[in-house]
């Protein structure tokens, strides 16, 4: 830049001298521009502050040259005179044909492109070489700030035909300097080790502590200095200060030494707290809730909290830009401080418009349905936060942000600008899948959570796997009314083979149709009601199992005990859901709870009820929330009510809970955890009038236990999951790939099973995988299983994929642990 200015000054001085020697000025009779290639003649003339007939002198020439350079189109400008003809000879700046980056690891290509674009360096634009120099220096400063003092950035310009150039930004980043030592001088109240724990920068960290930051970063050091200051001031040391900081480097530029000189001072006590200014009548409330109290030690964190609380509280009532300032009156002799919180609420702010940007598929109306803030009302920070959270929980939204923009010329109005980024909200399936348990599967269907951008959910799925063939059509309108009342329905058919599913052998065919309606309680709570009619045809192959016989006996006839049974049911349900999750898919913060109760109506052929409760809590560990802890639990219980044909009704075994697999207990084969089917073998030949055998004495009978699970009417499942960044995957893909280490614990049991009836009988063990060594007490809720391992989940173009590497910790007799499992199309 300095070189260009020097050439320009010399050129203008020379030109002025030439014109001075040529009798100072002349009348322009004609203007000729030479050297134009890309710039049109008409465009070039617009930058000339001279017209034919004007008098031209040295001063006007300097203006002319300055104007041409300011157009950014020309690299060189020369002014000549041929009699009365003004000759402008130019050399155009080359046009950028391509921009490439090489060797950059710490800065992404997208960030570099954005930075160059902000400097007007982009493909198709003329290249200003002086701007490249400032960009090079700025990038070097960035690398220096993160401790890479050997880094170098070079802009390579390669000429091409037709006055074009290729621009290559070549990076040599090198290694970041490691922190060799951190010294704190002047601390007497707290030792170095205690202060080092507060700091993010570390030195001499053990090899296993991979989370420690041993690279020097200028921004991180600034944050550590603030942390130290806050640590002292939060404990009453009001006069604490860091008087100086020294950062020195080894000659090889690979090591950093950091020194800090601190003055701790003494503790100060709050002598008085007062609120001053326009408090809008909230003085009494604020005095009660603010944590600042006279007679207590000064605490900077409490002061900051008080300021933020007042600002947020006033923001509830439309005062979006209040000014809250704490004025300390320090008495150094008595070591006390009087705190005066000055409040200026400013004007009440109203919302003029709410706009949306970034939604290509989703209509504005769908997004507006999730916005609690209304146009024309005063601005409310809590309503905006709730609105962002509600949109973020939509499964078809990847990110949601907002900002308030003041309306020009209006000091009490703002526009709200929501910026969203959509993600895939549906899928079309037509293909073949394979799972280690489901084996070959054929799929065909379409599912869309945001049908045609309306926010309505519609799905048509046809599936055939080894254990089930099904077809289901479902539809839900989450905003059937403007108040957020939802309405939906399902229509389905399925044919099920329990033997291939991992449970005892039985076949069933089910037809069902249902409807549901939901009501919002508030932004995070919702209740739903539903009614489903089902017709079930069930094979009667397992009447010999003690647990299933009680159910079959209600329907079978003594004349044809092996015939299929058929029953109808009307299942009424009510559920409550609550969600404060930060995302609808792969959340990292917040919680969700769901409790549902369903019961068949008395006019149904089977009378039973089921209760299920689910809860999940996500606790972010890191600031960017790439590290998070998930705690989850699921409870379930069901049973029958009333009598049928003189028999007390129980929960149909087709409705039993099962465990094992990706959704419940990883490390165990799908649906294999829980009570087994018990077959009682008797030598007695006497029967009841209805054909039911009368068992003999215990010394005559024996029992056989199935290798497959029957399930149970009670369930407890829980687990902990540490969500970690996926190796070799950038943070931008966290919404589609998740890696976690897990600990799963759970059990399924049968509260109706009477172990005492069978424990004295002879146990006959059969050969085969999963065959238990002895009869278990299937009514014992304490028979927990547990496993630990690694899970990777990927939302792939062909559907969700789940890979799990597991090791059982605690298993039971007959369980079938699995080290590796994968599923295609598994929901989670």
DADAQUI-V981111 format. One record per residue. N is the residue number from 1. SS is DSSP state (A for helix, B for strand, O for the rest). OMEGA is omega as a letter, one per 20 degrees, with the letter a starting at -180 (none if undefined). Layout:
BEGIN
N:SS:OMEGA ; N:SS:OMEGA
END
This chain:
BEGIN
1:O:r ; 2:A:a ; 3:A:a ; 4:A:r ; 5:A:a ; 6:A:r ; 7:A:a ; 8:A:r ; 9:A:r ; 10:A:a ; 11:A:a ; 12:A:r ; 13:A:r ; 14:A:r ; 15:A:r ; 16:A:r ; 17:A:r ; 18:A:a ; 19:A:r ; 20:A:r ; 21:A:a ; 22:O:r ; 23:O:r ; 24:O:a ; 25:O:r ; 26:B:r ; 27:B:a ; 28:O:r ; 29:O:r ; 30:B:r ; 31:B:r ; 32:B:a ; 33:B:a ; 34:B:r ; 35:O:a ; 36:O:r ; 37:O:a ; 38:O:a ; 39:O:r ; 40:O:a ; 41:A:a ; 42:A:r ; 43:A:r ; 44:A:a ; 45:A:r ; 46:A:r ; 47:O:r ; 48:O:r ; 49:O:a ; 50:O:r ; 51:O:r ; 52:O:a ; 53:O:r ; 54:O:r ; 55:B:a ; 56:B:r ; 57:O:a ; 58:A:a ; 59:A:r ; 60:A:r ; 61:A:r ; 62:A:r ; 63:A:a ; 64:A:a ; 65:A:a ; 66:A:a ; 67:A:r ; 68:A:r ; 69:A:a ; 70:A:r ; 71:O:r ; 72:O:a ; 73:O:a ; 74:B:r ; 75:B:r ; 76:B:r ; 77:B:r ; 78:B:a ; 79:B:a ; 80:B:r ; 81:B:r ; 82:B:a ; 83:O:r ; 84:O:a ; 85:B:r ; 86:B:a ; 87:B:r ; 88:B:a ; 89:B:a ; 90:B:r ; 91:B:a ; 92:B:r ; 93:O:r ; 94:O:r ; 95:B:r ; 96:B:r ; 97:B:a ; 98:B:r ; 99:B:r ; 100:B:r ; 101:B:a ; 102:B:r ; 103:O:a ; 104:O:r ; 105:O:a ; 106:O:r ; 107:O:a ; 108:O:r ; 109:A:a ; 110:A:r ; 111:A:r ; 112:A:r ; 113:A:r ; 114:A:r ; 115:A:r ; 116:A:a ; 117:A:r ; 118:A:r ; 119:O:r ; 120:O:r ; 121:O:a ; 122:O:a ; 123:O:r ; 124:O:a ; 125:O:r ; 126:B:a ; 127:O:r ; 128:O:a ; 129:A:a ; 130:A:r ; 131:A:r ; 132:A:r ; 133:A:r ; 134:A:r ; 135:A:r ; 136:A:a ; 137:A:r ; 138:A:r ; 139:A:r ; 140:A:r ; 141:A:r ; 142:A:a ; 143:A:r ; 144:A:a ; 145:A:r ; 146:O:r ; 147:O:r ; 148:O:a ; 149:O:r ; 150:O:a ; 151:O:r ; 152:B:r ; 153:B:a ; 154:B:r ; 155:B:a ; 156:B:a ; 157:B:a ; 158:B:a ; 159:B:r ; 160:B:r ; 161:O:r ; 162:O:r ; 163:O:r ; 164:B:r ; 165:B:r ; 166:B:a ; 167:B:r ; 168:B:r ; 169:B:a ; 170:B:a ; 171:B:r ; 172:B:a ; 173:O:a ; 174:O:r ; 175:O:r ; 176:O:r ; 177:O:r ; 178:B:r ; 179:B:a ; 180:B:a ; 181:B:r ; 182:B:a ; 183:B:r ; 184:B:a ; 185:B:r ; 186:O:r ; 187:O:r ; 188:O:a ; 189:O:a ; 190:O:a ; 191:O:a ; 192:A:a ; 193:A:a ; 194:A:r ; 195:A:r ; 196:A:r ; 197:O:a ; 198:O:a ; 199:O:r ; 200:O:r ; 201:B:a ; 202:O:r ; 203:O:r ; 204:O:r ; 205:O:r ; 206:O:a ; 207:O:a ; 208:O:a ; 209:O:a ; 210:O:r ; 211:O:a ; 212:O:r ; 213:B:a ; 214:O:r ; 215:B:r ; 216:O:r ; 217:O:a ; 218:A:a ; 219:A:r ; 220:A:r ; 221:A:r ; 222:A:r ; 223:A:r ; 224:A:r ; 225:A:r ; 226:A:r ; 227:A:r ; 228:A:r ; 229:A:r ; 230:A:a ; 231:A:a ; 232:A:a ; 233:A:r ; 234:O:r ; 235:O:r ; 236:O:a ; 237:O:a ; 238:O:a ; 239:O:r ; 240:O:r ; 241:B:r ; 242:B:a ; 243:B:a ; 244:B:r ; 245:B:r ; 246:B:r ; 247:B:a ; 248:B:a ; 249:B:r ; 250:O:r ; 251:O:a ; 252:O:a ; 253:O:r ; 254:O:a ; 255:B:a ; 256:B:r ; 257:B:a ; 258:B:r ; 259:B:r ; 260:B:r ; 261:B:a ; 262:B:r ; 263:B:a ; 264:O:a ; 265:O:a ; 266:O:a ; 267:O:r ; 268:O:r ; 269:B:r ; 270:B:a ; 271:B:a ; 272:B:r ; 273:B:r ; 274:B:r ; 275:B:a ; 276:B:a ; 277:B:a ; 278:B:a ; 279:O:r ; 280:O:r ; 281:O:a ; 282:O:a ; 283:A:a ; 284:A:a ; 285:A:a ; 286:A:r ; 287:A:a ; 288:A:a ; 289:A:a ; 290:O:a ; 291:O:a ; 292:O:r ; 293:O:r ; 294:O:a ; 295:O:r ; 296:O:r ; 297:B:r ; 298:O:a ; 299:O:a ; 300:A:a ; 301:A:r ; 302:A:r ; 303:A:r ; 304:A:r ; 305:A:a ; 306:A:r ; 307:A:a ; 308:A:a ; 309:A:r ; 310:A:a ; 311:A:a ; 312:A:a ; 313:A:r ; 314:A:r ; 315:A:r ; 316:O:a ; 317:O:r ; 318:O:r ; 319:O:a ; 320:O:a ; 321:O:r ; 322:O:r ; 323:B:r ; 324:B:a ; 325:B:r ; 326:B:a ; 327:B:a ; 328:B:r ; 329:B:a ; 330:B:r ; 331:B:a ; 332:O:a ; 333:O:a ; 334:O:a ; 335:O:r ; 336:B:r ; 337:B:r ; 338:B:a ; 339:B:r ; 340:B:r ; 341:B:a ; 342:B:a ; 343:B:r ; 344:B:a ; 345:O:a ; 346:O:a ; 347:O:r ; 348:O:a ; 349:O:r ; 350:B:a ; 351:B:r ; 352:B:a ; 353:B:r ; 354:B:a ; 355:B:a ; 356:B:a ; 357:B:r ; 358:O:r ; 359:O:a ; 360:O:a ; 361:O:a ; 362:O:r ; 363:O:r ; 364:A:a ; 365:A:r ; 366:A:r ; 367:A:a ; 368:A:r ; 369:O:a ; 370:O:a ; 371:O:r ; 372:O:r ; 373:O:a ; 374:O:r ; 375:O:r ; 376:O:r ; 377:O:a ; 378:B:a ; 379:O:a ; 380:O:r ; 381:A:r ; 382:A:r ; 383:A:r ; 384:A:r ; 385:A:r ; 386:A:r ; 387:A:r ; 388:A:a ; 389:A:a ; 390:A:r ; 391:A:r ; 392:A:a ; 393:O:r ; 394:O:a ; 395:O:a ; 396:O:r ; 397:B:r ; 398:B:r ; 399:B:r ; 400:B:r ; 401:B:r ; 402:B:r ; 403:B:r ; 404:B:a ; 405:B:r ; 406:B:r ; 407:O:a ; 408:O:r ; 409:O:r ; 410:O:a ; 411:O:r ; 412:O:r ; 413:B:r ; 414:B:r ; 415:B:r ; 416:B:r ; 417:B:r ; 418:B:r ; 419:B:a ; 420:B:r ; 421:B:a ; 422:B:r ; 423:O:a ; 424:O:a ; 425:O:a ; 426:B:a ; 427:B:r ; 428:B:a ; 429:B:r ; 430:B:a ; 431:B:a ; 432:B:r ; 433:B:r ; 434:B:r ; 435:B:a ; 436:O:r ; 437:O:a ; 438:O:a ; 439:B:a ; 440:B:r ; 441:B:r ; 442:B:a ; 443:B:r ; 444:B:a ; 445:B:r ; 446:B:r ; 447:B:a ; 448:B:r ; 449:O:a ; 450:O:a ; 451:A:r ; 452:A:r ; 453:A:a ; 454:O:a ; 455:O:r ; 456:O:r ; 457:B:r ; 458:B:a ; 459:B:r ; 460:B:a ; 461:B:r ; 462:B:a ; 463:B:r ; 464:B:r ; 465:O:a ; 466:O:a ; 467:O:a ; 468:B:r ; 469:B:a ; 470:B:r ; 471:B:a ; 472:B:r ; 473:B:r ; 474:B:a ; 475:B:r ; 476:B:r ; 477:B:a ; 478:O:r ; 479:O:r ; 480:O:r ; 481:O:a ; 482:O:r ; 483:O:r ; 484:O:r ; 485:O:a ; 486:B:r ; 487:B:a ; 488:B:r ; 489:B:r ; 490:B:r ; 491:B:a ; 492:B:r ; 493:B:r ; 494:B:r ; 495:B:a ; 496:B:r ; 497:B:a ; 498:A:a ; 499:A:r ; 500:A:r ; 501:A:a ; 502:O:r ; 503:B:a ; 504:O:a ; 505:O:r ; 506:O:r ; 507:B:r ; 508:B:r ; 509:B:a ; 510:B:r ; 511:B:a ; 512:B:r ; 513:B:a ; 514:B:r ; 515:B:r ; 516:B:r ; 517:B:a ; 518:B:a ; 519:B:r ; 520:B:r ; 521:O:r ; 522:O:a ; 523:O:a ; 524:O:a ; 525:B:a ; 526:B:r ; 527:B:a ; 528:B:r ; 529:B:a ; 530:B:r ; 531:B:a ; 532:B:r ; 533:B:r ; 534:B:r ; 535:B:a ; 536:B:r ; 537:B:a ; 538:B:r ; 539:O:a ; 540:O:a ; 541:O:a ; 542:O:r ; 543:O:a ; 544:O:r ; 545:B:a ; 546:A:a ; 547:A:a ; 548:A:a ; 549:A:a ; 550:A:r ; 551:A:a ; 552:A:a ; 553:O:r ; 554:O:a ; 555:O:a ; 556:O:r ; 557:B:r ; 558:O:a ; 559:O:a ; 560:B:a ; 561:O:a ; 562:O:a ; 563:O:r ; 564:O:r ; 565:B:r ; 566:B:r ; 567:B:r ; 568:B:r ; 569:B:r ; 570:B:a ; 571:B:r ; 572:B:a ; 573:B:r ; 574:B:a ; 575:B:r ; 576:B:r ; 577:B:r ; 578:B:a ; 579:B:r ; 580:O:a ; 581:O:a ; 582:O:r ; 583:O:r ; 584:O:a ; 585:O:a ; 586:O:r ; 587:O:r ; 588:O:a ; 589:O:r ; 590:B:a ; 591:B:r ; 592:B:r ; 593:B:r ; 594:B:r ; 595:B:a ; 596:B:r ; 597:B:r ; 598:B:a ; 599:B:r ; 600:B:r ; 601:O:a ; 602:O:a ; 603:O:r ; 604:O:r ; 605:O:r ; 606:O:a ; 607:O:r ; 608:B:r ; 609:B:r ; 610:B:r ; 611:B:r ; 612:B:r ; 613:B:r ; 614:B:r ; 615:B:r ; 616:B:r ; 617:B:r ; 618:B:a ; 619:B:r ; 620:B:r ; 621:O:r ; 622:O:a ; 623:O:a ; 624:O:r ; 625:O:r ; 626:O:r ; 627:O:a ; 628:B:r ; 629:B:r ; 630:B:r ; 631:B:a ; 632:B:r ; 633:B:r ; 634:B:r ; 635:B:r ; 636:B:r ; 637:B:r ; 638:B:r ; 639:B:r ; 640:B:r ; 641:O:a ; 642:O:a ; 643:B:r ; 644:B:a ; 645:O:r ; 646:O:a ; 647:B:r ; 648:B:a ; 649:O:r ; 650:O:r ; 651:O:r ; 652:O:a ; 653:A:r ; 654:A:r ; 655:A:a ; 656:O:r ; 657:B:r ; 658:O:r ; 659:B:a ; 660:O:r ; 661:O:a ; 662:O:a ; 663:O:a ; 664:O:a ; 665:O:r ; 666:O:a ; 667:O:r ; 668:B:a ; 669:O:a ; 670:O:r ; 671:O:a ; 672:O:a ; 673:B:r ; 674:O:a ; 675:O:r ; 676:B:r ; 677:B:a ; 678:B:r ; 679:B:a ; 680:B:a ; 681:B:a ; 682:O:r ; 683:O:a ; 684:O:r ; 685:O:r ; 686:O:a ; 687:B:r ; 688:O:r ; 689:O:r ; 690:O:r ; 691:O:a ; 692:O:a ; 693:B:r ; 694:O:a ; 695:O:r ; 696:O:r ; 697:O:a ; 698:O:a ; 699:O:r ; 700:O:a ; 701:O:r ; 702:B:a ; 703:B:r ; 704:B:a ; 705:B:a ; 706:B:r ; 707:B:a ; 708:B:a ; 709:B:r ; 710:O:a ; 711:O:a ; 712:B:a ; 713:O:r ; 714:B:a ; 715:B:r ; 716:B:r ; 717:B:r ; 718:B:r ; 719:B:r ; 720:B:a ; 721:B:r ; 722:B:a ; 723:B:a ; 724:B:r ; 725:O:r ; 726:O:a ; 727:O:r ; 728:O:r ; 729:O:a ; 730:O:a ; 731:A:a ; 732:A:a ; 733:A:r ; 734:O:a ; 735:O:r ; 736:O:r ; 737:B:r ; 738:B:r ; 739:B:a ; 740:B:r ; 741:B:a ; 742:B:r ; 743:B:a ; 744:B:r ; 745:B:r ; 746:B:r ; 747:B:r ; 748:B:a ; 749:B:a ; 750:O:a ; 751:O:a ; 752:O:a ; 753:O:a ; 754:O:a ; 755:A:a ; 756:A:a ; 757:A:a ; 758:O:a ; 759:O:a ; 760:O:a ; 761:O:a ; 762:B:a ; 763:B:r ; 764:B:r ; 765:O:r ; 766:O:r ; 767:O:r ; 768:O:a ; 769:O:r ; 770:O:a ; 771:O:a ; 772:O:r ; 773:O:a ; 774:O:r ; 775:O:r ; 776:O:r ; 777:O:a ; 778:O:r ; 779:O:a ; 780:O:a ; 781:O:a ; 782:O:a ; 783:O:a ; 784:O:r ; 785:B:r ; 786:B:r ; 787:B:r ; 788:B:r ; 789:B:a ; 790:B:r ; 791:B:r ; 792:B:a ; 793:B:a ; 794:B:r ; 795:B:a ; 796:B:r ; 797:O:a ; 798:O:r ; 799:B:a ; 800:B:r ; 801:B:r ; 802:B:r ; 803:B:a ; 804:B:r ; 805:B:a ; 806:B:r ; 807:B:r ; 808:B:r ; 809:B:a ; 810:B:r ; 811:O:a ; 812:O:a ; 813:O:r ; 814:O:r ; 815:O:a ; 816:O:a ; 817:B:r ; 818:O:a ; 819:O:a ; 820:B:r ; 821:B:r ; 822:B:a ; 823:B:r ; 824:B:a ; 825:O:r ; 826:O:r ; 827:O:a ; 828:O:none
END
